[in-house]
Amino acid sequence: MRPSLPALARILPAAARTLSNRPDSPFSSAQAPTASRLTVDAPIRVFHWLFALSLVGAYLTGDSKWWRSSHIAFGYMMIALVAFRLVYGLVGPRHVRLSALLRRASGWSEWLQALKPGRRTLGRPAPQLQHLFTASVVLVLMMWIVPVFVTGYAALNEWDKPLGGDILETLHEFFANGFLLVIALHLAGLLLFSLVRRRNLAAPMLTGHAPGSGPAIVKRNRVWLGWLLAAGILAFGAWEWANAETVTGRTAGLGASQHTSMIWTLFSPLTIVP
């Protein structure tokens, strides 16, 4: 016996409501939340984006005498951020320790061994290669910034004046271009691994969270330290900019000891980070 039209009018809306209320239904308007875990804390995310901002600023102002004071300020911000990362890597939580970064970057031989037939000691190659590549690039960048800064500081103070005055400027440009090349390699690798793994690998550096179940890698987000870092670095950059002469590019009476003292004062609260 076929149901009548009035009966269908009552049955169909009820069935539609039942389907829409099920969380696993494709007709549901409220999808089940995707599992995620905290993998990058606030200070590391602030460090990353302030460093990127300083790098872009230093690049855009590098060839202009009118913007030389800004170039100097961005350079000091970059080296201050690296100083923060070193101190945080020594006294910070386990997941940001420099020793952990070195361990991640030292697994190339094991990864290559795992590619041999019959060897599955490291699981799927792509995720492991991503971690190896990222850790290695970070270490290279942290080391490469040293000659960039040293040659820039030396050229700023005309240490090569007895030799003609252009040697250090040329070296600074050489190391800066090499640094940009490593940055380009980092971005290309990030894009490639995002395509291979079919996920946005840059998202955790924005939100701090990565998709997936399991315990959070980061136990405490330390938002207060992120805000302190942002305020301190921006204030330090403004201080450097205010004490730089636009035309000559020479710092106004600020020696290396004064800069070192300023940076140490800026990051001395890190010694009490639990």
C-alpha atoms as a printed R data frame, in Angstrom:
    type eleno elety resid chain resno      x      y      z
1   ATOM     1    CA   MET     A     1  0.000  0.000  0.000
2   ATOM     2    CA   ARG     A     2  1.468  3.334 -1.065
3   ATOM     3    CA   PRO     A     3  1.574  6.144  1.490
4   ATOM     4    CA   SER     A     4 -0.643  9.082  0.784
5   ATOM     5    CA   LEU     A     5  0.697 12.517 -0.038
6   ATOM     6    CA   PRO     A     6 -0.178 13.940  3.412
7   ATOM     7    CA   ALA     A     7  1.712 11.055  5.055
8   ATOM     8    CA   LEU     A     8  4.795 11.727  2.889
9   ATOM     9    CA   ALA     A     9  4.621 15.384  3.809
10  ATOM    10    CA   ARG     A    10  4.916 14.385  7.461
11  ATOM    11    CA   ILE     A    11  7.568 11.668  7.009
12  ATOM    12    CA   LEU     A    12 10.088 13.458  4.766
13  ATOM    13    CA   PRO     A    13 10.746 16.522  6.996
14  ATOM    14    CA   ALA     A    14 11.216 14.243  9.997
15  ATOM    15    CA   ALA     A    15 13.717 12.096  8.085
16  ATOM    16    CA   ALA     A    16 15.601 15.195  6.935
17  ATOM    17    CA   ARG     A    17 15.872 16.459 10.510
18  ATOM    18    CA   THR     A    18 17.181 13.069 11.637
19  ATOM    19    CA   LEU     A    19 19.904 13.064  8.967
20  ATOM    20    CA   SER     A    20 20.978 16.642  9.635
21  ATOM    21    CA   ASN     A    21 21.320 15.973 13.375
22  ATOM    22    CA   ARG     A    22 23.777 13.115 12.871
23  ATOM    23    CA   PRO     A    23 27.420 14.381 13.167
24  ATOM    24    CA   ASP     A    24 28.674 11.873 10.577
25  ATOM    25    CA   SER     A    25 26.039 12.802  8.028
26  ATOM    26    CA   PRO     A    26 27.070 14.712  4.880
27  ATOM    27    CA   PHE     A    27 23.845 16.722  5.290
28  ATOM    28    CA   SER     A    28 24.820 17.887  8.764
29  ATOM    29    CA   SER     A    29 25.316 21.630  9.146
30  ATOM    30    CA   ALA     A    30 27.462 21.148 12.259
31  ATOM    31    CA   GLN     A    31 30.511 19.091 11.335
32  ATOM    32    CA   ALA     A    32 32.483 17.307 14.037
33  ATOM    33    CA   PRO     A    33 35.501 19.321 15.164
34  ATOM    34    CA   THR     A    34 38.835 18.269 13.670
35  ATOM    35    CA   ALA     A    35 41.351 16.976 16.202
36  ATOM    36    CA   SER     A    36 44.456 19.125 16.602
37  ATOM    37    CA   ARG     A    37 47.289 19.591 19.063
38  ATOM    38    CA   LEU     A    38 49.541 22.466 20.074
39  ATOM    39    CA   THR     A    39 52.941 22.043 18.397
40  ATOM    40    CA   VAL     A    40 54.457 25.568 18.285
41  ATOM    41    CA   ASP     A    41 54.377 27.917 21.262
42  ATOM    42    CA   ALA     A    42 53.730 31.662 21.098
43  ATOM    43    CA   PRO     A    43 57.359 32.860 21.567
44  ATOM    44    CA   ILE     A    44 58.595 30.762 18.636
45  ATOM    45    CA   ARG     A    45 55.784 32.010 16.398
46  ATOM    46    CA   VAL     A    46 56.499 35.642 17.339
47  ATOM    47    CA   PHE     A    47 60.220 35.056 16.755
48  ATOM    48    CA   HIS     A    48 59.523 33.570 13.320
49  ATOM    49    CA   TRP     A    49 57.278 36.361 12.039
50  ATOM    50    CA   LEU     A    50 59.310 39.218 13.518
51  ATOM    51    CA   PHE     A    51 62.409 37.724 11.924
52  ATOM    52    CA   ALA     A    52 60.595 37.508  8.575
53  ATOM    53    CA   LEU     A    53 59.437 41.127  8.965
54  ATOM    54    CA   SER     A    54 62.958 42.294  9.796
55  ATOM    55    CA   LEU     A    55 64.401 40.377  6.840
56  ATOM    56    CA   VAL     A    56 61.943 41.914  4.377
57  ATOM    57    CA   GLY     A    57 62.533 45.366  5.853
58  ATOM    58    CA   ALA     A    58 66.322 44.999  5.674
59  ATOM    59    CA   TYR     A    59 66.109 43.813  2.060
60  ATOM    60    CA   LEU     A    60 63.846 46.667  0.946
61  ATOM    61    CA   THR     A    61 65.989 49.353  2.613
62  ATOM    62    CA   GLY     A    62 69.429 47.919  1.792
63  ATOM    63    CA   ASP     A    63 70.214 49.981 -1.320
64  ATOM    64    CA   SER     A    64 68.927 53.382 -0.231
65  ATOM    65    CA   LYS     A    65 70.958 55.921  1.736
66  ATOM    66    CA   TRP     A    66 67.751 57.672  2.741
67  ATOM    67    CA   TRP     A    67 66.523 54.473  4.405
68  ATOM    68    CA   ARG     A    68 69.905 53.490  5.834
69  ATOM    69    CA   SER     A    69 68.787 54.093  9.436
70  ATOM    70    CA   SER     A    70 65.872 51.704  8.914
71  ATOM    71    CA   HIS     A    71 68.228 49.119  7.368
72  ATOM    72    CA   ILE     A    72 70.459 49.350 10.428
73  ATOM    73    CA   ALA     A    73 67.501 48.990 12.787
74  ATOM    74    CA   PHE     A    74 66.175 45.925 10.944
75  ATOM    75    CA   GLY     A    75 69.635 44.361 11.050
76  ATOM    76    CA   TYR     A    76 69.911 44.823 14.801
77  ATOM    77    CA   MET     A    77 66.401 43.421 15.238
78  ATOM    78    CA   MET     A    78 67.427 40.273 13.366
79  ATOM    79    CA   ILE     A    79 70.524 39.687 15.469
80  ATOM    80    CA   ALA     A    80 68.551 40.410 18.660
81  ATOM    81    CA   LEU     A    81 65.968 37.820 17.598
82  ATOM    82    CA   VAL     A    82 68.712 35.257 16.998
83  ATOM    83    CA   ALA     A    83 70.089 36.072 20.454
84  ATOM    84    CA   PHE     A    84 66.614 35.415 21.880
85  ATOM    85    CA   ARG     A    85 66.397 32.089 20.036
86  ATOM    86    CA   LEU     A    86 69.788 31.007 21.373
87  ATOM    87    CA   VAL     A    87 68.918 31.901 24.956
88  ATOM    88    CA   TYR     A    88 65.454 30.345 24.660
89  ATOM    89    CA   GLY     A    89 67.065 27.255 23.163
90  ATOM    90    CA   LEU     A    90 69.288 26.926 26.221
91  ATOM    91    CA   VAL     A    91 66.875 27.698 29.072
92  ATOM    92    CA   GLY     A    92 63.473 27.138 27.452
93  ATOM    93    CA   PRO     A    93 61.260 24.031 27.447
94  ATOM    94    CA   ARG     A    94 62.388 20.751 25.926
95  ATOM    95    CA   HIS     A    95 60.665 21.149 22.559
96  ATOM    96    CA   VAL     A    96 62.585 24.375 21.737
97  ATOM    97    CA   ARG     A    97 65.998 23.289 22.999
98  ATOM    98    CA   LEU     A    98 68.926 23.631 20.626
99  ATOM    99    CA   SER     A    99 69.885 20.058 21.490
100 ATOM   100    CA   ALA     A   100 66.521 18.882 20.116
101 ATOM   101    CA   LEU     A   101 67.078 20.905 16.939
102 ATOM   102    CA   LEU     A   102 70.527 19.356 16.508
103 ATOM   103    CA   ARG     A   103 69.119 15.851 16.982
104 ATOM   104    CA   ARG     A   104 66.472 16.458 14.328
105 ATOM   105    CA   ALA     A   105 69.051 17.764 11.875
106 ATOM   106    CA   SER     A   106 71.526 14.921 12.460
107 ATOM   107    CA   GLY     A   107 69.385 12.087 11.117
108 ATOM   108    CA   TRP     A   108 70.335 12.297  7.446
109 ATOM   109    CA   SER     A   109 72.377  9.089  7.402
110 ATOM   110    CA   GLU     A   110 69.608  7.136  9.134
111 ATOM   111    CA   TRP     A   111 67.023  8.520  6.718
112 ATOM   112    CA   LEU     A   112 69.130  7.497  3.730
113 ATOM   113    CA   GLN     A   113 69.578  4.029  5.233
114 ATOM   114    CA   ALA     A   114 65.814  3.753  5.649
115 ATOM   115    CA   LEU     A   115 65.336  4.244  1.906
116 ATOM   116    CA   LYS     A   116 67.107  0.977  1.160
117 ATOM   117    CA   PRO     A   117 64.869 -1.969  0.182
118 ATOM   118    CA   GLY     A   118 63.560 -3.885  3.167
119 ATOM   119    CA   ARG     A   119 64.345 -1.112  5.677
120 ATOM   120    CA   ARG     A   120 61.385  0.671  7.326
121 ATOM   121    CA   THR     A   121 63.008  1.944 10.485
122 ATOM   122    CA   LEU     A   122 61.873  5.536  9.985
123 ATOM   123    CA   GLY     A   123 58.387  4.946  8.618
124 ATOM   124    CA   ARG     A   124 57.205  7.019  5.692
125 ATOM   125    CA   PRO     A   125 60.117  8.968  4.106
126 ATOM   126    CA   ALA     A   126 58.273 12.250  3.390
127 ATOM   127    CA   PRO     A   127 57.467 13.361  6.986
128 ATOM   128    CA   GLN     A   128 60.940 12.397  8.202
129 ATOM   129    CA   LEU     A   129 62.586 14.241  5.309
130 ATOM   130    CA   GLN     A   130 60.468 17.303  6.069
131 ATOM   131    CA   HIS     A   131 61.706 17.441  9.678
132 ATOM   132    CA   LEU     A   132 65.318 16.861  8.628
133 ATOM   133    CA   PHE     A   133 65.137 19.554  5.964
134 ATOM   134    CA   THR     A   134 63.447 22.136  8.199
135 ATOM   135    CA   ALA     A   135 65.818 21.617 11.131
136 ATOM   136    CA   SER     A   136 68.855 21.782  8.851
137 ATOM   137    CA   VAL     A   137 67.669 25.006  7.189
138 ATOM   138    CA   VAL     A   138 67.005 26.628 10.573
139 ATOM   139    CA   LEU     A   139 70.509 25.771 11.766
140 ATOM   140    CA   VAL     A   140 72.076 27.103  8.550
141 ATOM   141    CA   LEU     A   141 70.123 30.360  8.855
142 ATOM   142    CA   MET     A   142 71.125 30.842 12.492
143 ATOM   143    CA   MET     A   143 74.794 30.358 11.590
144 ATOM   144    CA   TRP     A   144 74.681 32.334  8.336
145 ATOM   145    CA   ILE     A   145 73.256 35.435 10.002
146 ATOM   146    CA   VAL     A   146 76.546 35.846 11.932
147 ATOM   147    CA   PRO     A   147 78.752 36.804  8.941
148 ATOM   148    CA   VAL     A   148 75.890 38.905  7.549
149 ATOM   149    CA   PHE     A   149 75.750 40.921 10.763
150 ATOM   150    CA   VAL     A   150 79.518 41.075 11.364
151 ATOM   151    CA   THR     A   151 80.304 42.337  7.859
152 ATOM   152    CA   GLY     A   152 77.432 44.819  8.045
153 ATOM   153    CA   TYR     A   153 78.560 46.157 11.406
154 ATOM   154    CA   ALA     A   154 82.175 46.351 10.225
155 ATOM   155    CA   ALA     A   155 81.191 48.160  7.019
156 ATOM   156    CA   LEU     A   156 78.998 50.543  9.000
157 ATOM   157    CA   ASN     A   157 81.947 51.493 11.190
158 ATOM   158    CA   GLU     A   158 84.343 51.618  8.202
159 ATOM   159    CA   TRP     A   159 86.800 49.050  9.508
160 ATOM   160    CA   ASP     A   160 88.085 48.626  5.942
161 ATOM   161    CA   LYS     A   161 88.773 52.337  5.413
162 ATOM   162    CA   PRO     A   162 92.570 51.837  5.295
163 ATOM   163    CA   LEU     A   163 92.015 49.261  2.513
164 ATOM   164    CA   GLY     A   164 89.838 51.391  0.297
165 ATOM   165    CA   GLY     A   165 86.408 51.149  1.961
166 ATOM   166    CA   ASP     A   166 84.514 48.730 -0.309
167 ATOM   167    CA   ILE     A   167 85.686 45.269  0.744
168 ATOM   168    CA   LEU     A   168 83.377 44.817  3.722
169 ATOM   169    CA   GLU     A   169 80.409 46.265  1.841
170 ATOM   170    CA   THR     A   170 80.956 43.685 -0.917
171 ATOM   171    CA   LEU     A   171 81.285 40.861  1.611
172 ATOM   172    CA   HIS     A   172 78.149 41.990  3.384
173 ATOM   173    CA   GLU     A   173 76.204 41.941  0.127
174 ATOM   174    CA   PHE     A   174 77.600 38.487 -0.716
175 ATOM   175    CA   PHE     A   175 76.553 36.965  2.617
176 ATOM   176    CA   ALA     A   176 73.173 38.728  2.485
177 ATOM   177    CA   ASN     A   177 72.454 37.280 -0.966
178 ATOM   178    CA   GLY     A   178 73.450 33.834  0.278
179 ATOM   179    CA   PHE     A   179 71.097 34.260  3.211
180 ATOM   180    CA   LEU     A   180 68.248 35.118  0.827
181 ATOM   181    CA   LEU     A   181 69.073 32.004 -1.197
182 ATOM   182    CA   VAL     A   182 68.685 29.811  1.899
183 ATOM   183    CA   ILE     A   183 65.379 31.547  2.668
184 ATOM   184    CA   ALA     A   184 64.183 30.799 -0.865
185 ATOM   185    CA   LEU     A   185 65.203 27.156 -0.394
186 ATOM   186    CA   HIS     A   186 63.244 27.066  2.858
187 ATOM   187    CA   LEU     A   187 60.097 28.454  1.204
188 ATOM   188    CA   ALA     A   188 60.419 26.081 -1.772
189 ATOM   189    CA   GLY     A   189 60.798 23.117  0.568
190 ATOM   190    CA   LEU     A   190 57.786 24.222  2.599
191 ATOM   191    CA   LEU     A   191 55.665 24.438 -0.540
192 ATOM   192    CA   LEU     A   192 56.904 21.082 -1.862
193 ATOM   193    CA   PHE     A   193 56.286 19.200  1.375
194 ATOM   194    CA   SER     A   194 52.858 20.828  1.737
195 ATOM   195    CA   LEU     A   195 51.937 19.507 -1.703
196 ATOM   196    CA   VAL     A   196 53.373 16.043 -1.055
197 ATOM   197    CA   ARG     A   197 51.692 15.651  2.329
198 ATOM   198    CA   ARG     A   198 48.512 17.462  1.222
199 ATOM   199    CA   ARG     A   199 48.389 19.753  4.215
200 ATOM   200    CA   ASN     A   200 49.308 23.350  4.964
201 ATOM   201    CA   LEU     A   201 52.594 22.970  6.822
202 ATOM   202    CA   ALA     A   202 52.840 26.734  7.377
203 ATOM   203    CA   ALA     A   203 49.600 26.838  9.393
204 ATOM   204    CA   PRO     A   204 51.149 25.754 12.744
205 ATOM   205    CA   MET     A   205 53.458 28.766 12.591
206 ATOM   206    CA   LEU     A   206 50.327 30.938 12.477
207 ATOM   207    CA   THR     A   207 47.953 29.139 14.838
208 ATOM   208    CA   GLY     A   208 50.338 26.988 16.830
209 ATOM   209    CA   HIS     A   209 48.177 23.914 16.166
210 ATOM   210    CA   ALA     A   210 48.695 20.995 13.795
211 ATOM   211    CA   PRO     A   211 45.988 18.505 12.786
212 ATOM   212    CA   GLY     A   212 46.111 15.111 14.428
213 ATOM   213    CA   SER     A   213 45.274 13.350 17.649
214 ATOM   214    CA   GLY     A   214 47.550 12.548 20.537
215 ATOM   215    CA   PRO     A   215 49.217 14.533 23.320
216 ATOM   216    CA   ALA     A   216 50.226 18.120 22.666
217 ATOM   217    CA   ILE     A   217 53.931 18.642 22.062
218 ATOM   218    CA   VAL     A   218 53.709 22.067 23.738
219 ATOM   219    CA   LYS     A   219 52.442 21.886 27.308
220 ATOM   220    CA   ARG     A   220 52.363 25.642 27.933
221 ATOM   221    CA   ASN     A   221 51.807 28.244 25.229
222 ATOM   222    CA   ARG     A   222 53.589 31.098 27.086
223 ATOM   223    CA   VAL     A   223 51.574 33.840 25.427
224 ATOM   224    CA   TRP     A   224 52.965 36.348 27.922
225 ATOM   225    CA   LEU     A   225 56.490 35.669 26.674
226 ATOM   226    CA   GLY     A   226 55.360 36.122 23.069
227 ATOM   227    CA   TRP     A   227 53.914 39.536 23.895
228 ATOM   228    CA   LEU     A   228 57.056 40.454 25.863
229 ATOM   229    CA   LEU     A   229 59.259 39.458 22.935
230 ATOM   230    CA   ALA     A   230 57.182 41.435 20.430
231 ATOM   231    CA   ALA     A   231 57.167 44.559 22.593
232 ATOM   232    CA   GLY     A   232 60.865 44.274 23.400
233 ATOM   233    CA   ILE     A   233 62.032 43.727 19.816
234 ATOM   234    CA   LEU     A   234 59.887 46.534 18.406
235 ATOM   235    CA   ALA     A   235 61.095 48.908 21.136
236 ATOM   236    CA   PHE     A   236 64.686 47.859 20.489
237 ATOM   237    CA   GLY     A   237 64.253 48.449 16.747
238 ATOM   238    CA   ALA     A   238 62.769 51.885 17.376
239 ATOM   239    CA   TRP     A   239 65.654 52.708 19.718
240 ATOM   240    CA   GLU     A   240 68.204 51.664 17.081
241 ATOM   241    CA   TRP     A   241 66.422 53.643 14.384
242 ATOM   242    CA   ALA     A   242 66.337 56.770 16.563
243 ATOM   243    CA   ASN     A   243 70.082 56.483 17.229
244 ATOM   244    CA   ALA     A   244 71.163 56.025 13.599
245 ATOM   245    CA   GLU     A   245 72.067 58.836 11.200
246 ATOM   246    CA   THR     A   246 70.235 58.578  7.883
247 ATOM   247    CA   VAL     A   247 72.860 60.108  5.607
248 ATOM   248    CA   THR     A   248 76.163 58.686  6.837
249 ATOM   249    CA   GLY     A   249 74.816 55.360  8.073
250 ATOM   250    CA   ARG     A   250 76.936 55.614 11.218
251 ATOM   251    CA   THR     A   251 75.493 54.870 14.636
252 ATOM   252    CA   ALA     A   252 75.385 57.886 16.929
253 ATOM   253    CA   GLY     A   253 77.889 57.120 19.652
254 ATOM   254    CA   LEU     A   254 76.777 53.512 20.241
255 ATOM   255    CA   GLY     A   255 79.559 50.988 20.676
256 ATOM   256    CA   ALA     A   256 79.454 47.205 20.569
257 ATOM   257    CA   SER     A   257 79.405 46.968 24.366
258 ATOM   258    CA   GLN     A   258 76.334 49.210 24.551
259 ATOM   259    CA   HIS     A   259 74.471 47.060 22.002
260 ATOM   260    CA   THR     A   260 75.438 43.865 23.847
261 ATOM   261    CA   SER     A   261 74.242 45.357 27.139
262 ATOM   262    CA   MET     A   262 70.951 46.426 25.565
263 ATOM   263    CA   ILE     A   263 70.306 42.977 24.072
264 ATOM   264    CA   TRP     A   264 71.147 41.207 27.333
265 ATOM   265    CA   THR     A   265 68.829 43.524 29.285
266 ATOM   266    CA   LEU     A   266 66.112 42.802 26.745
267 ATOM   267    CA   PHE     A   267 66.283 39.027 27.142
268 ATOM   268    CA   SER     A   268 67.373 38.609 30.765
269 ATOM   269    CA   PRO     A   269 63.763 37.611 31.761
270 ATOM   270    CA   LEU     A   270 64.285 34.393 29.767
271 ATOM   271    CA   THR     A   271 66.558 33.089 32.501
272 ATOM   272    CA   ILE     A   272 63.487 32.562 34.677
273 ATOM   273    CA   VAL     A   273 61.402 30.716 32.069
274 ATOM   274    CA   PRO     A   274 60.352 27.374 33.610
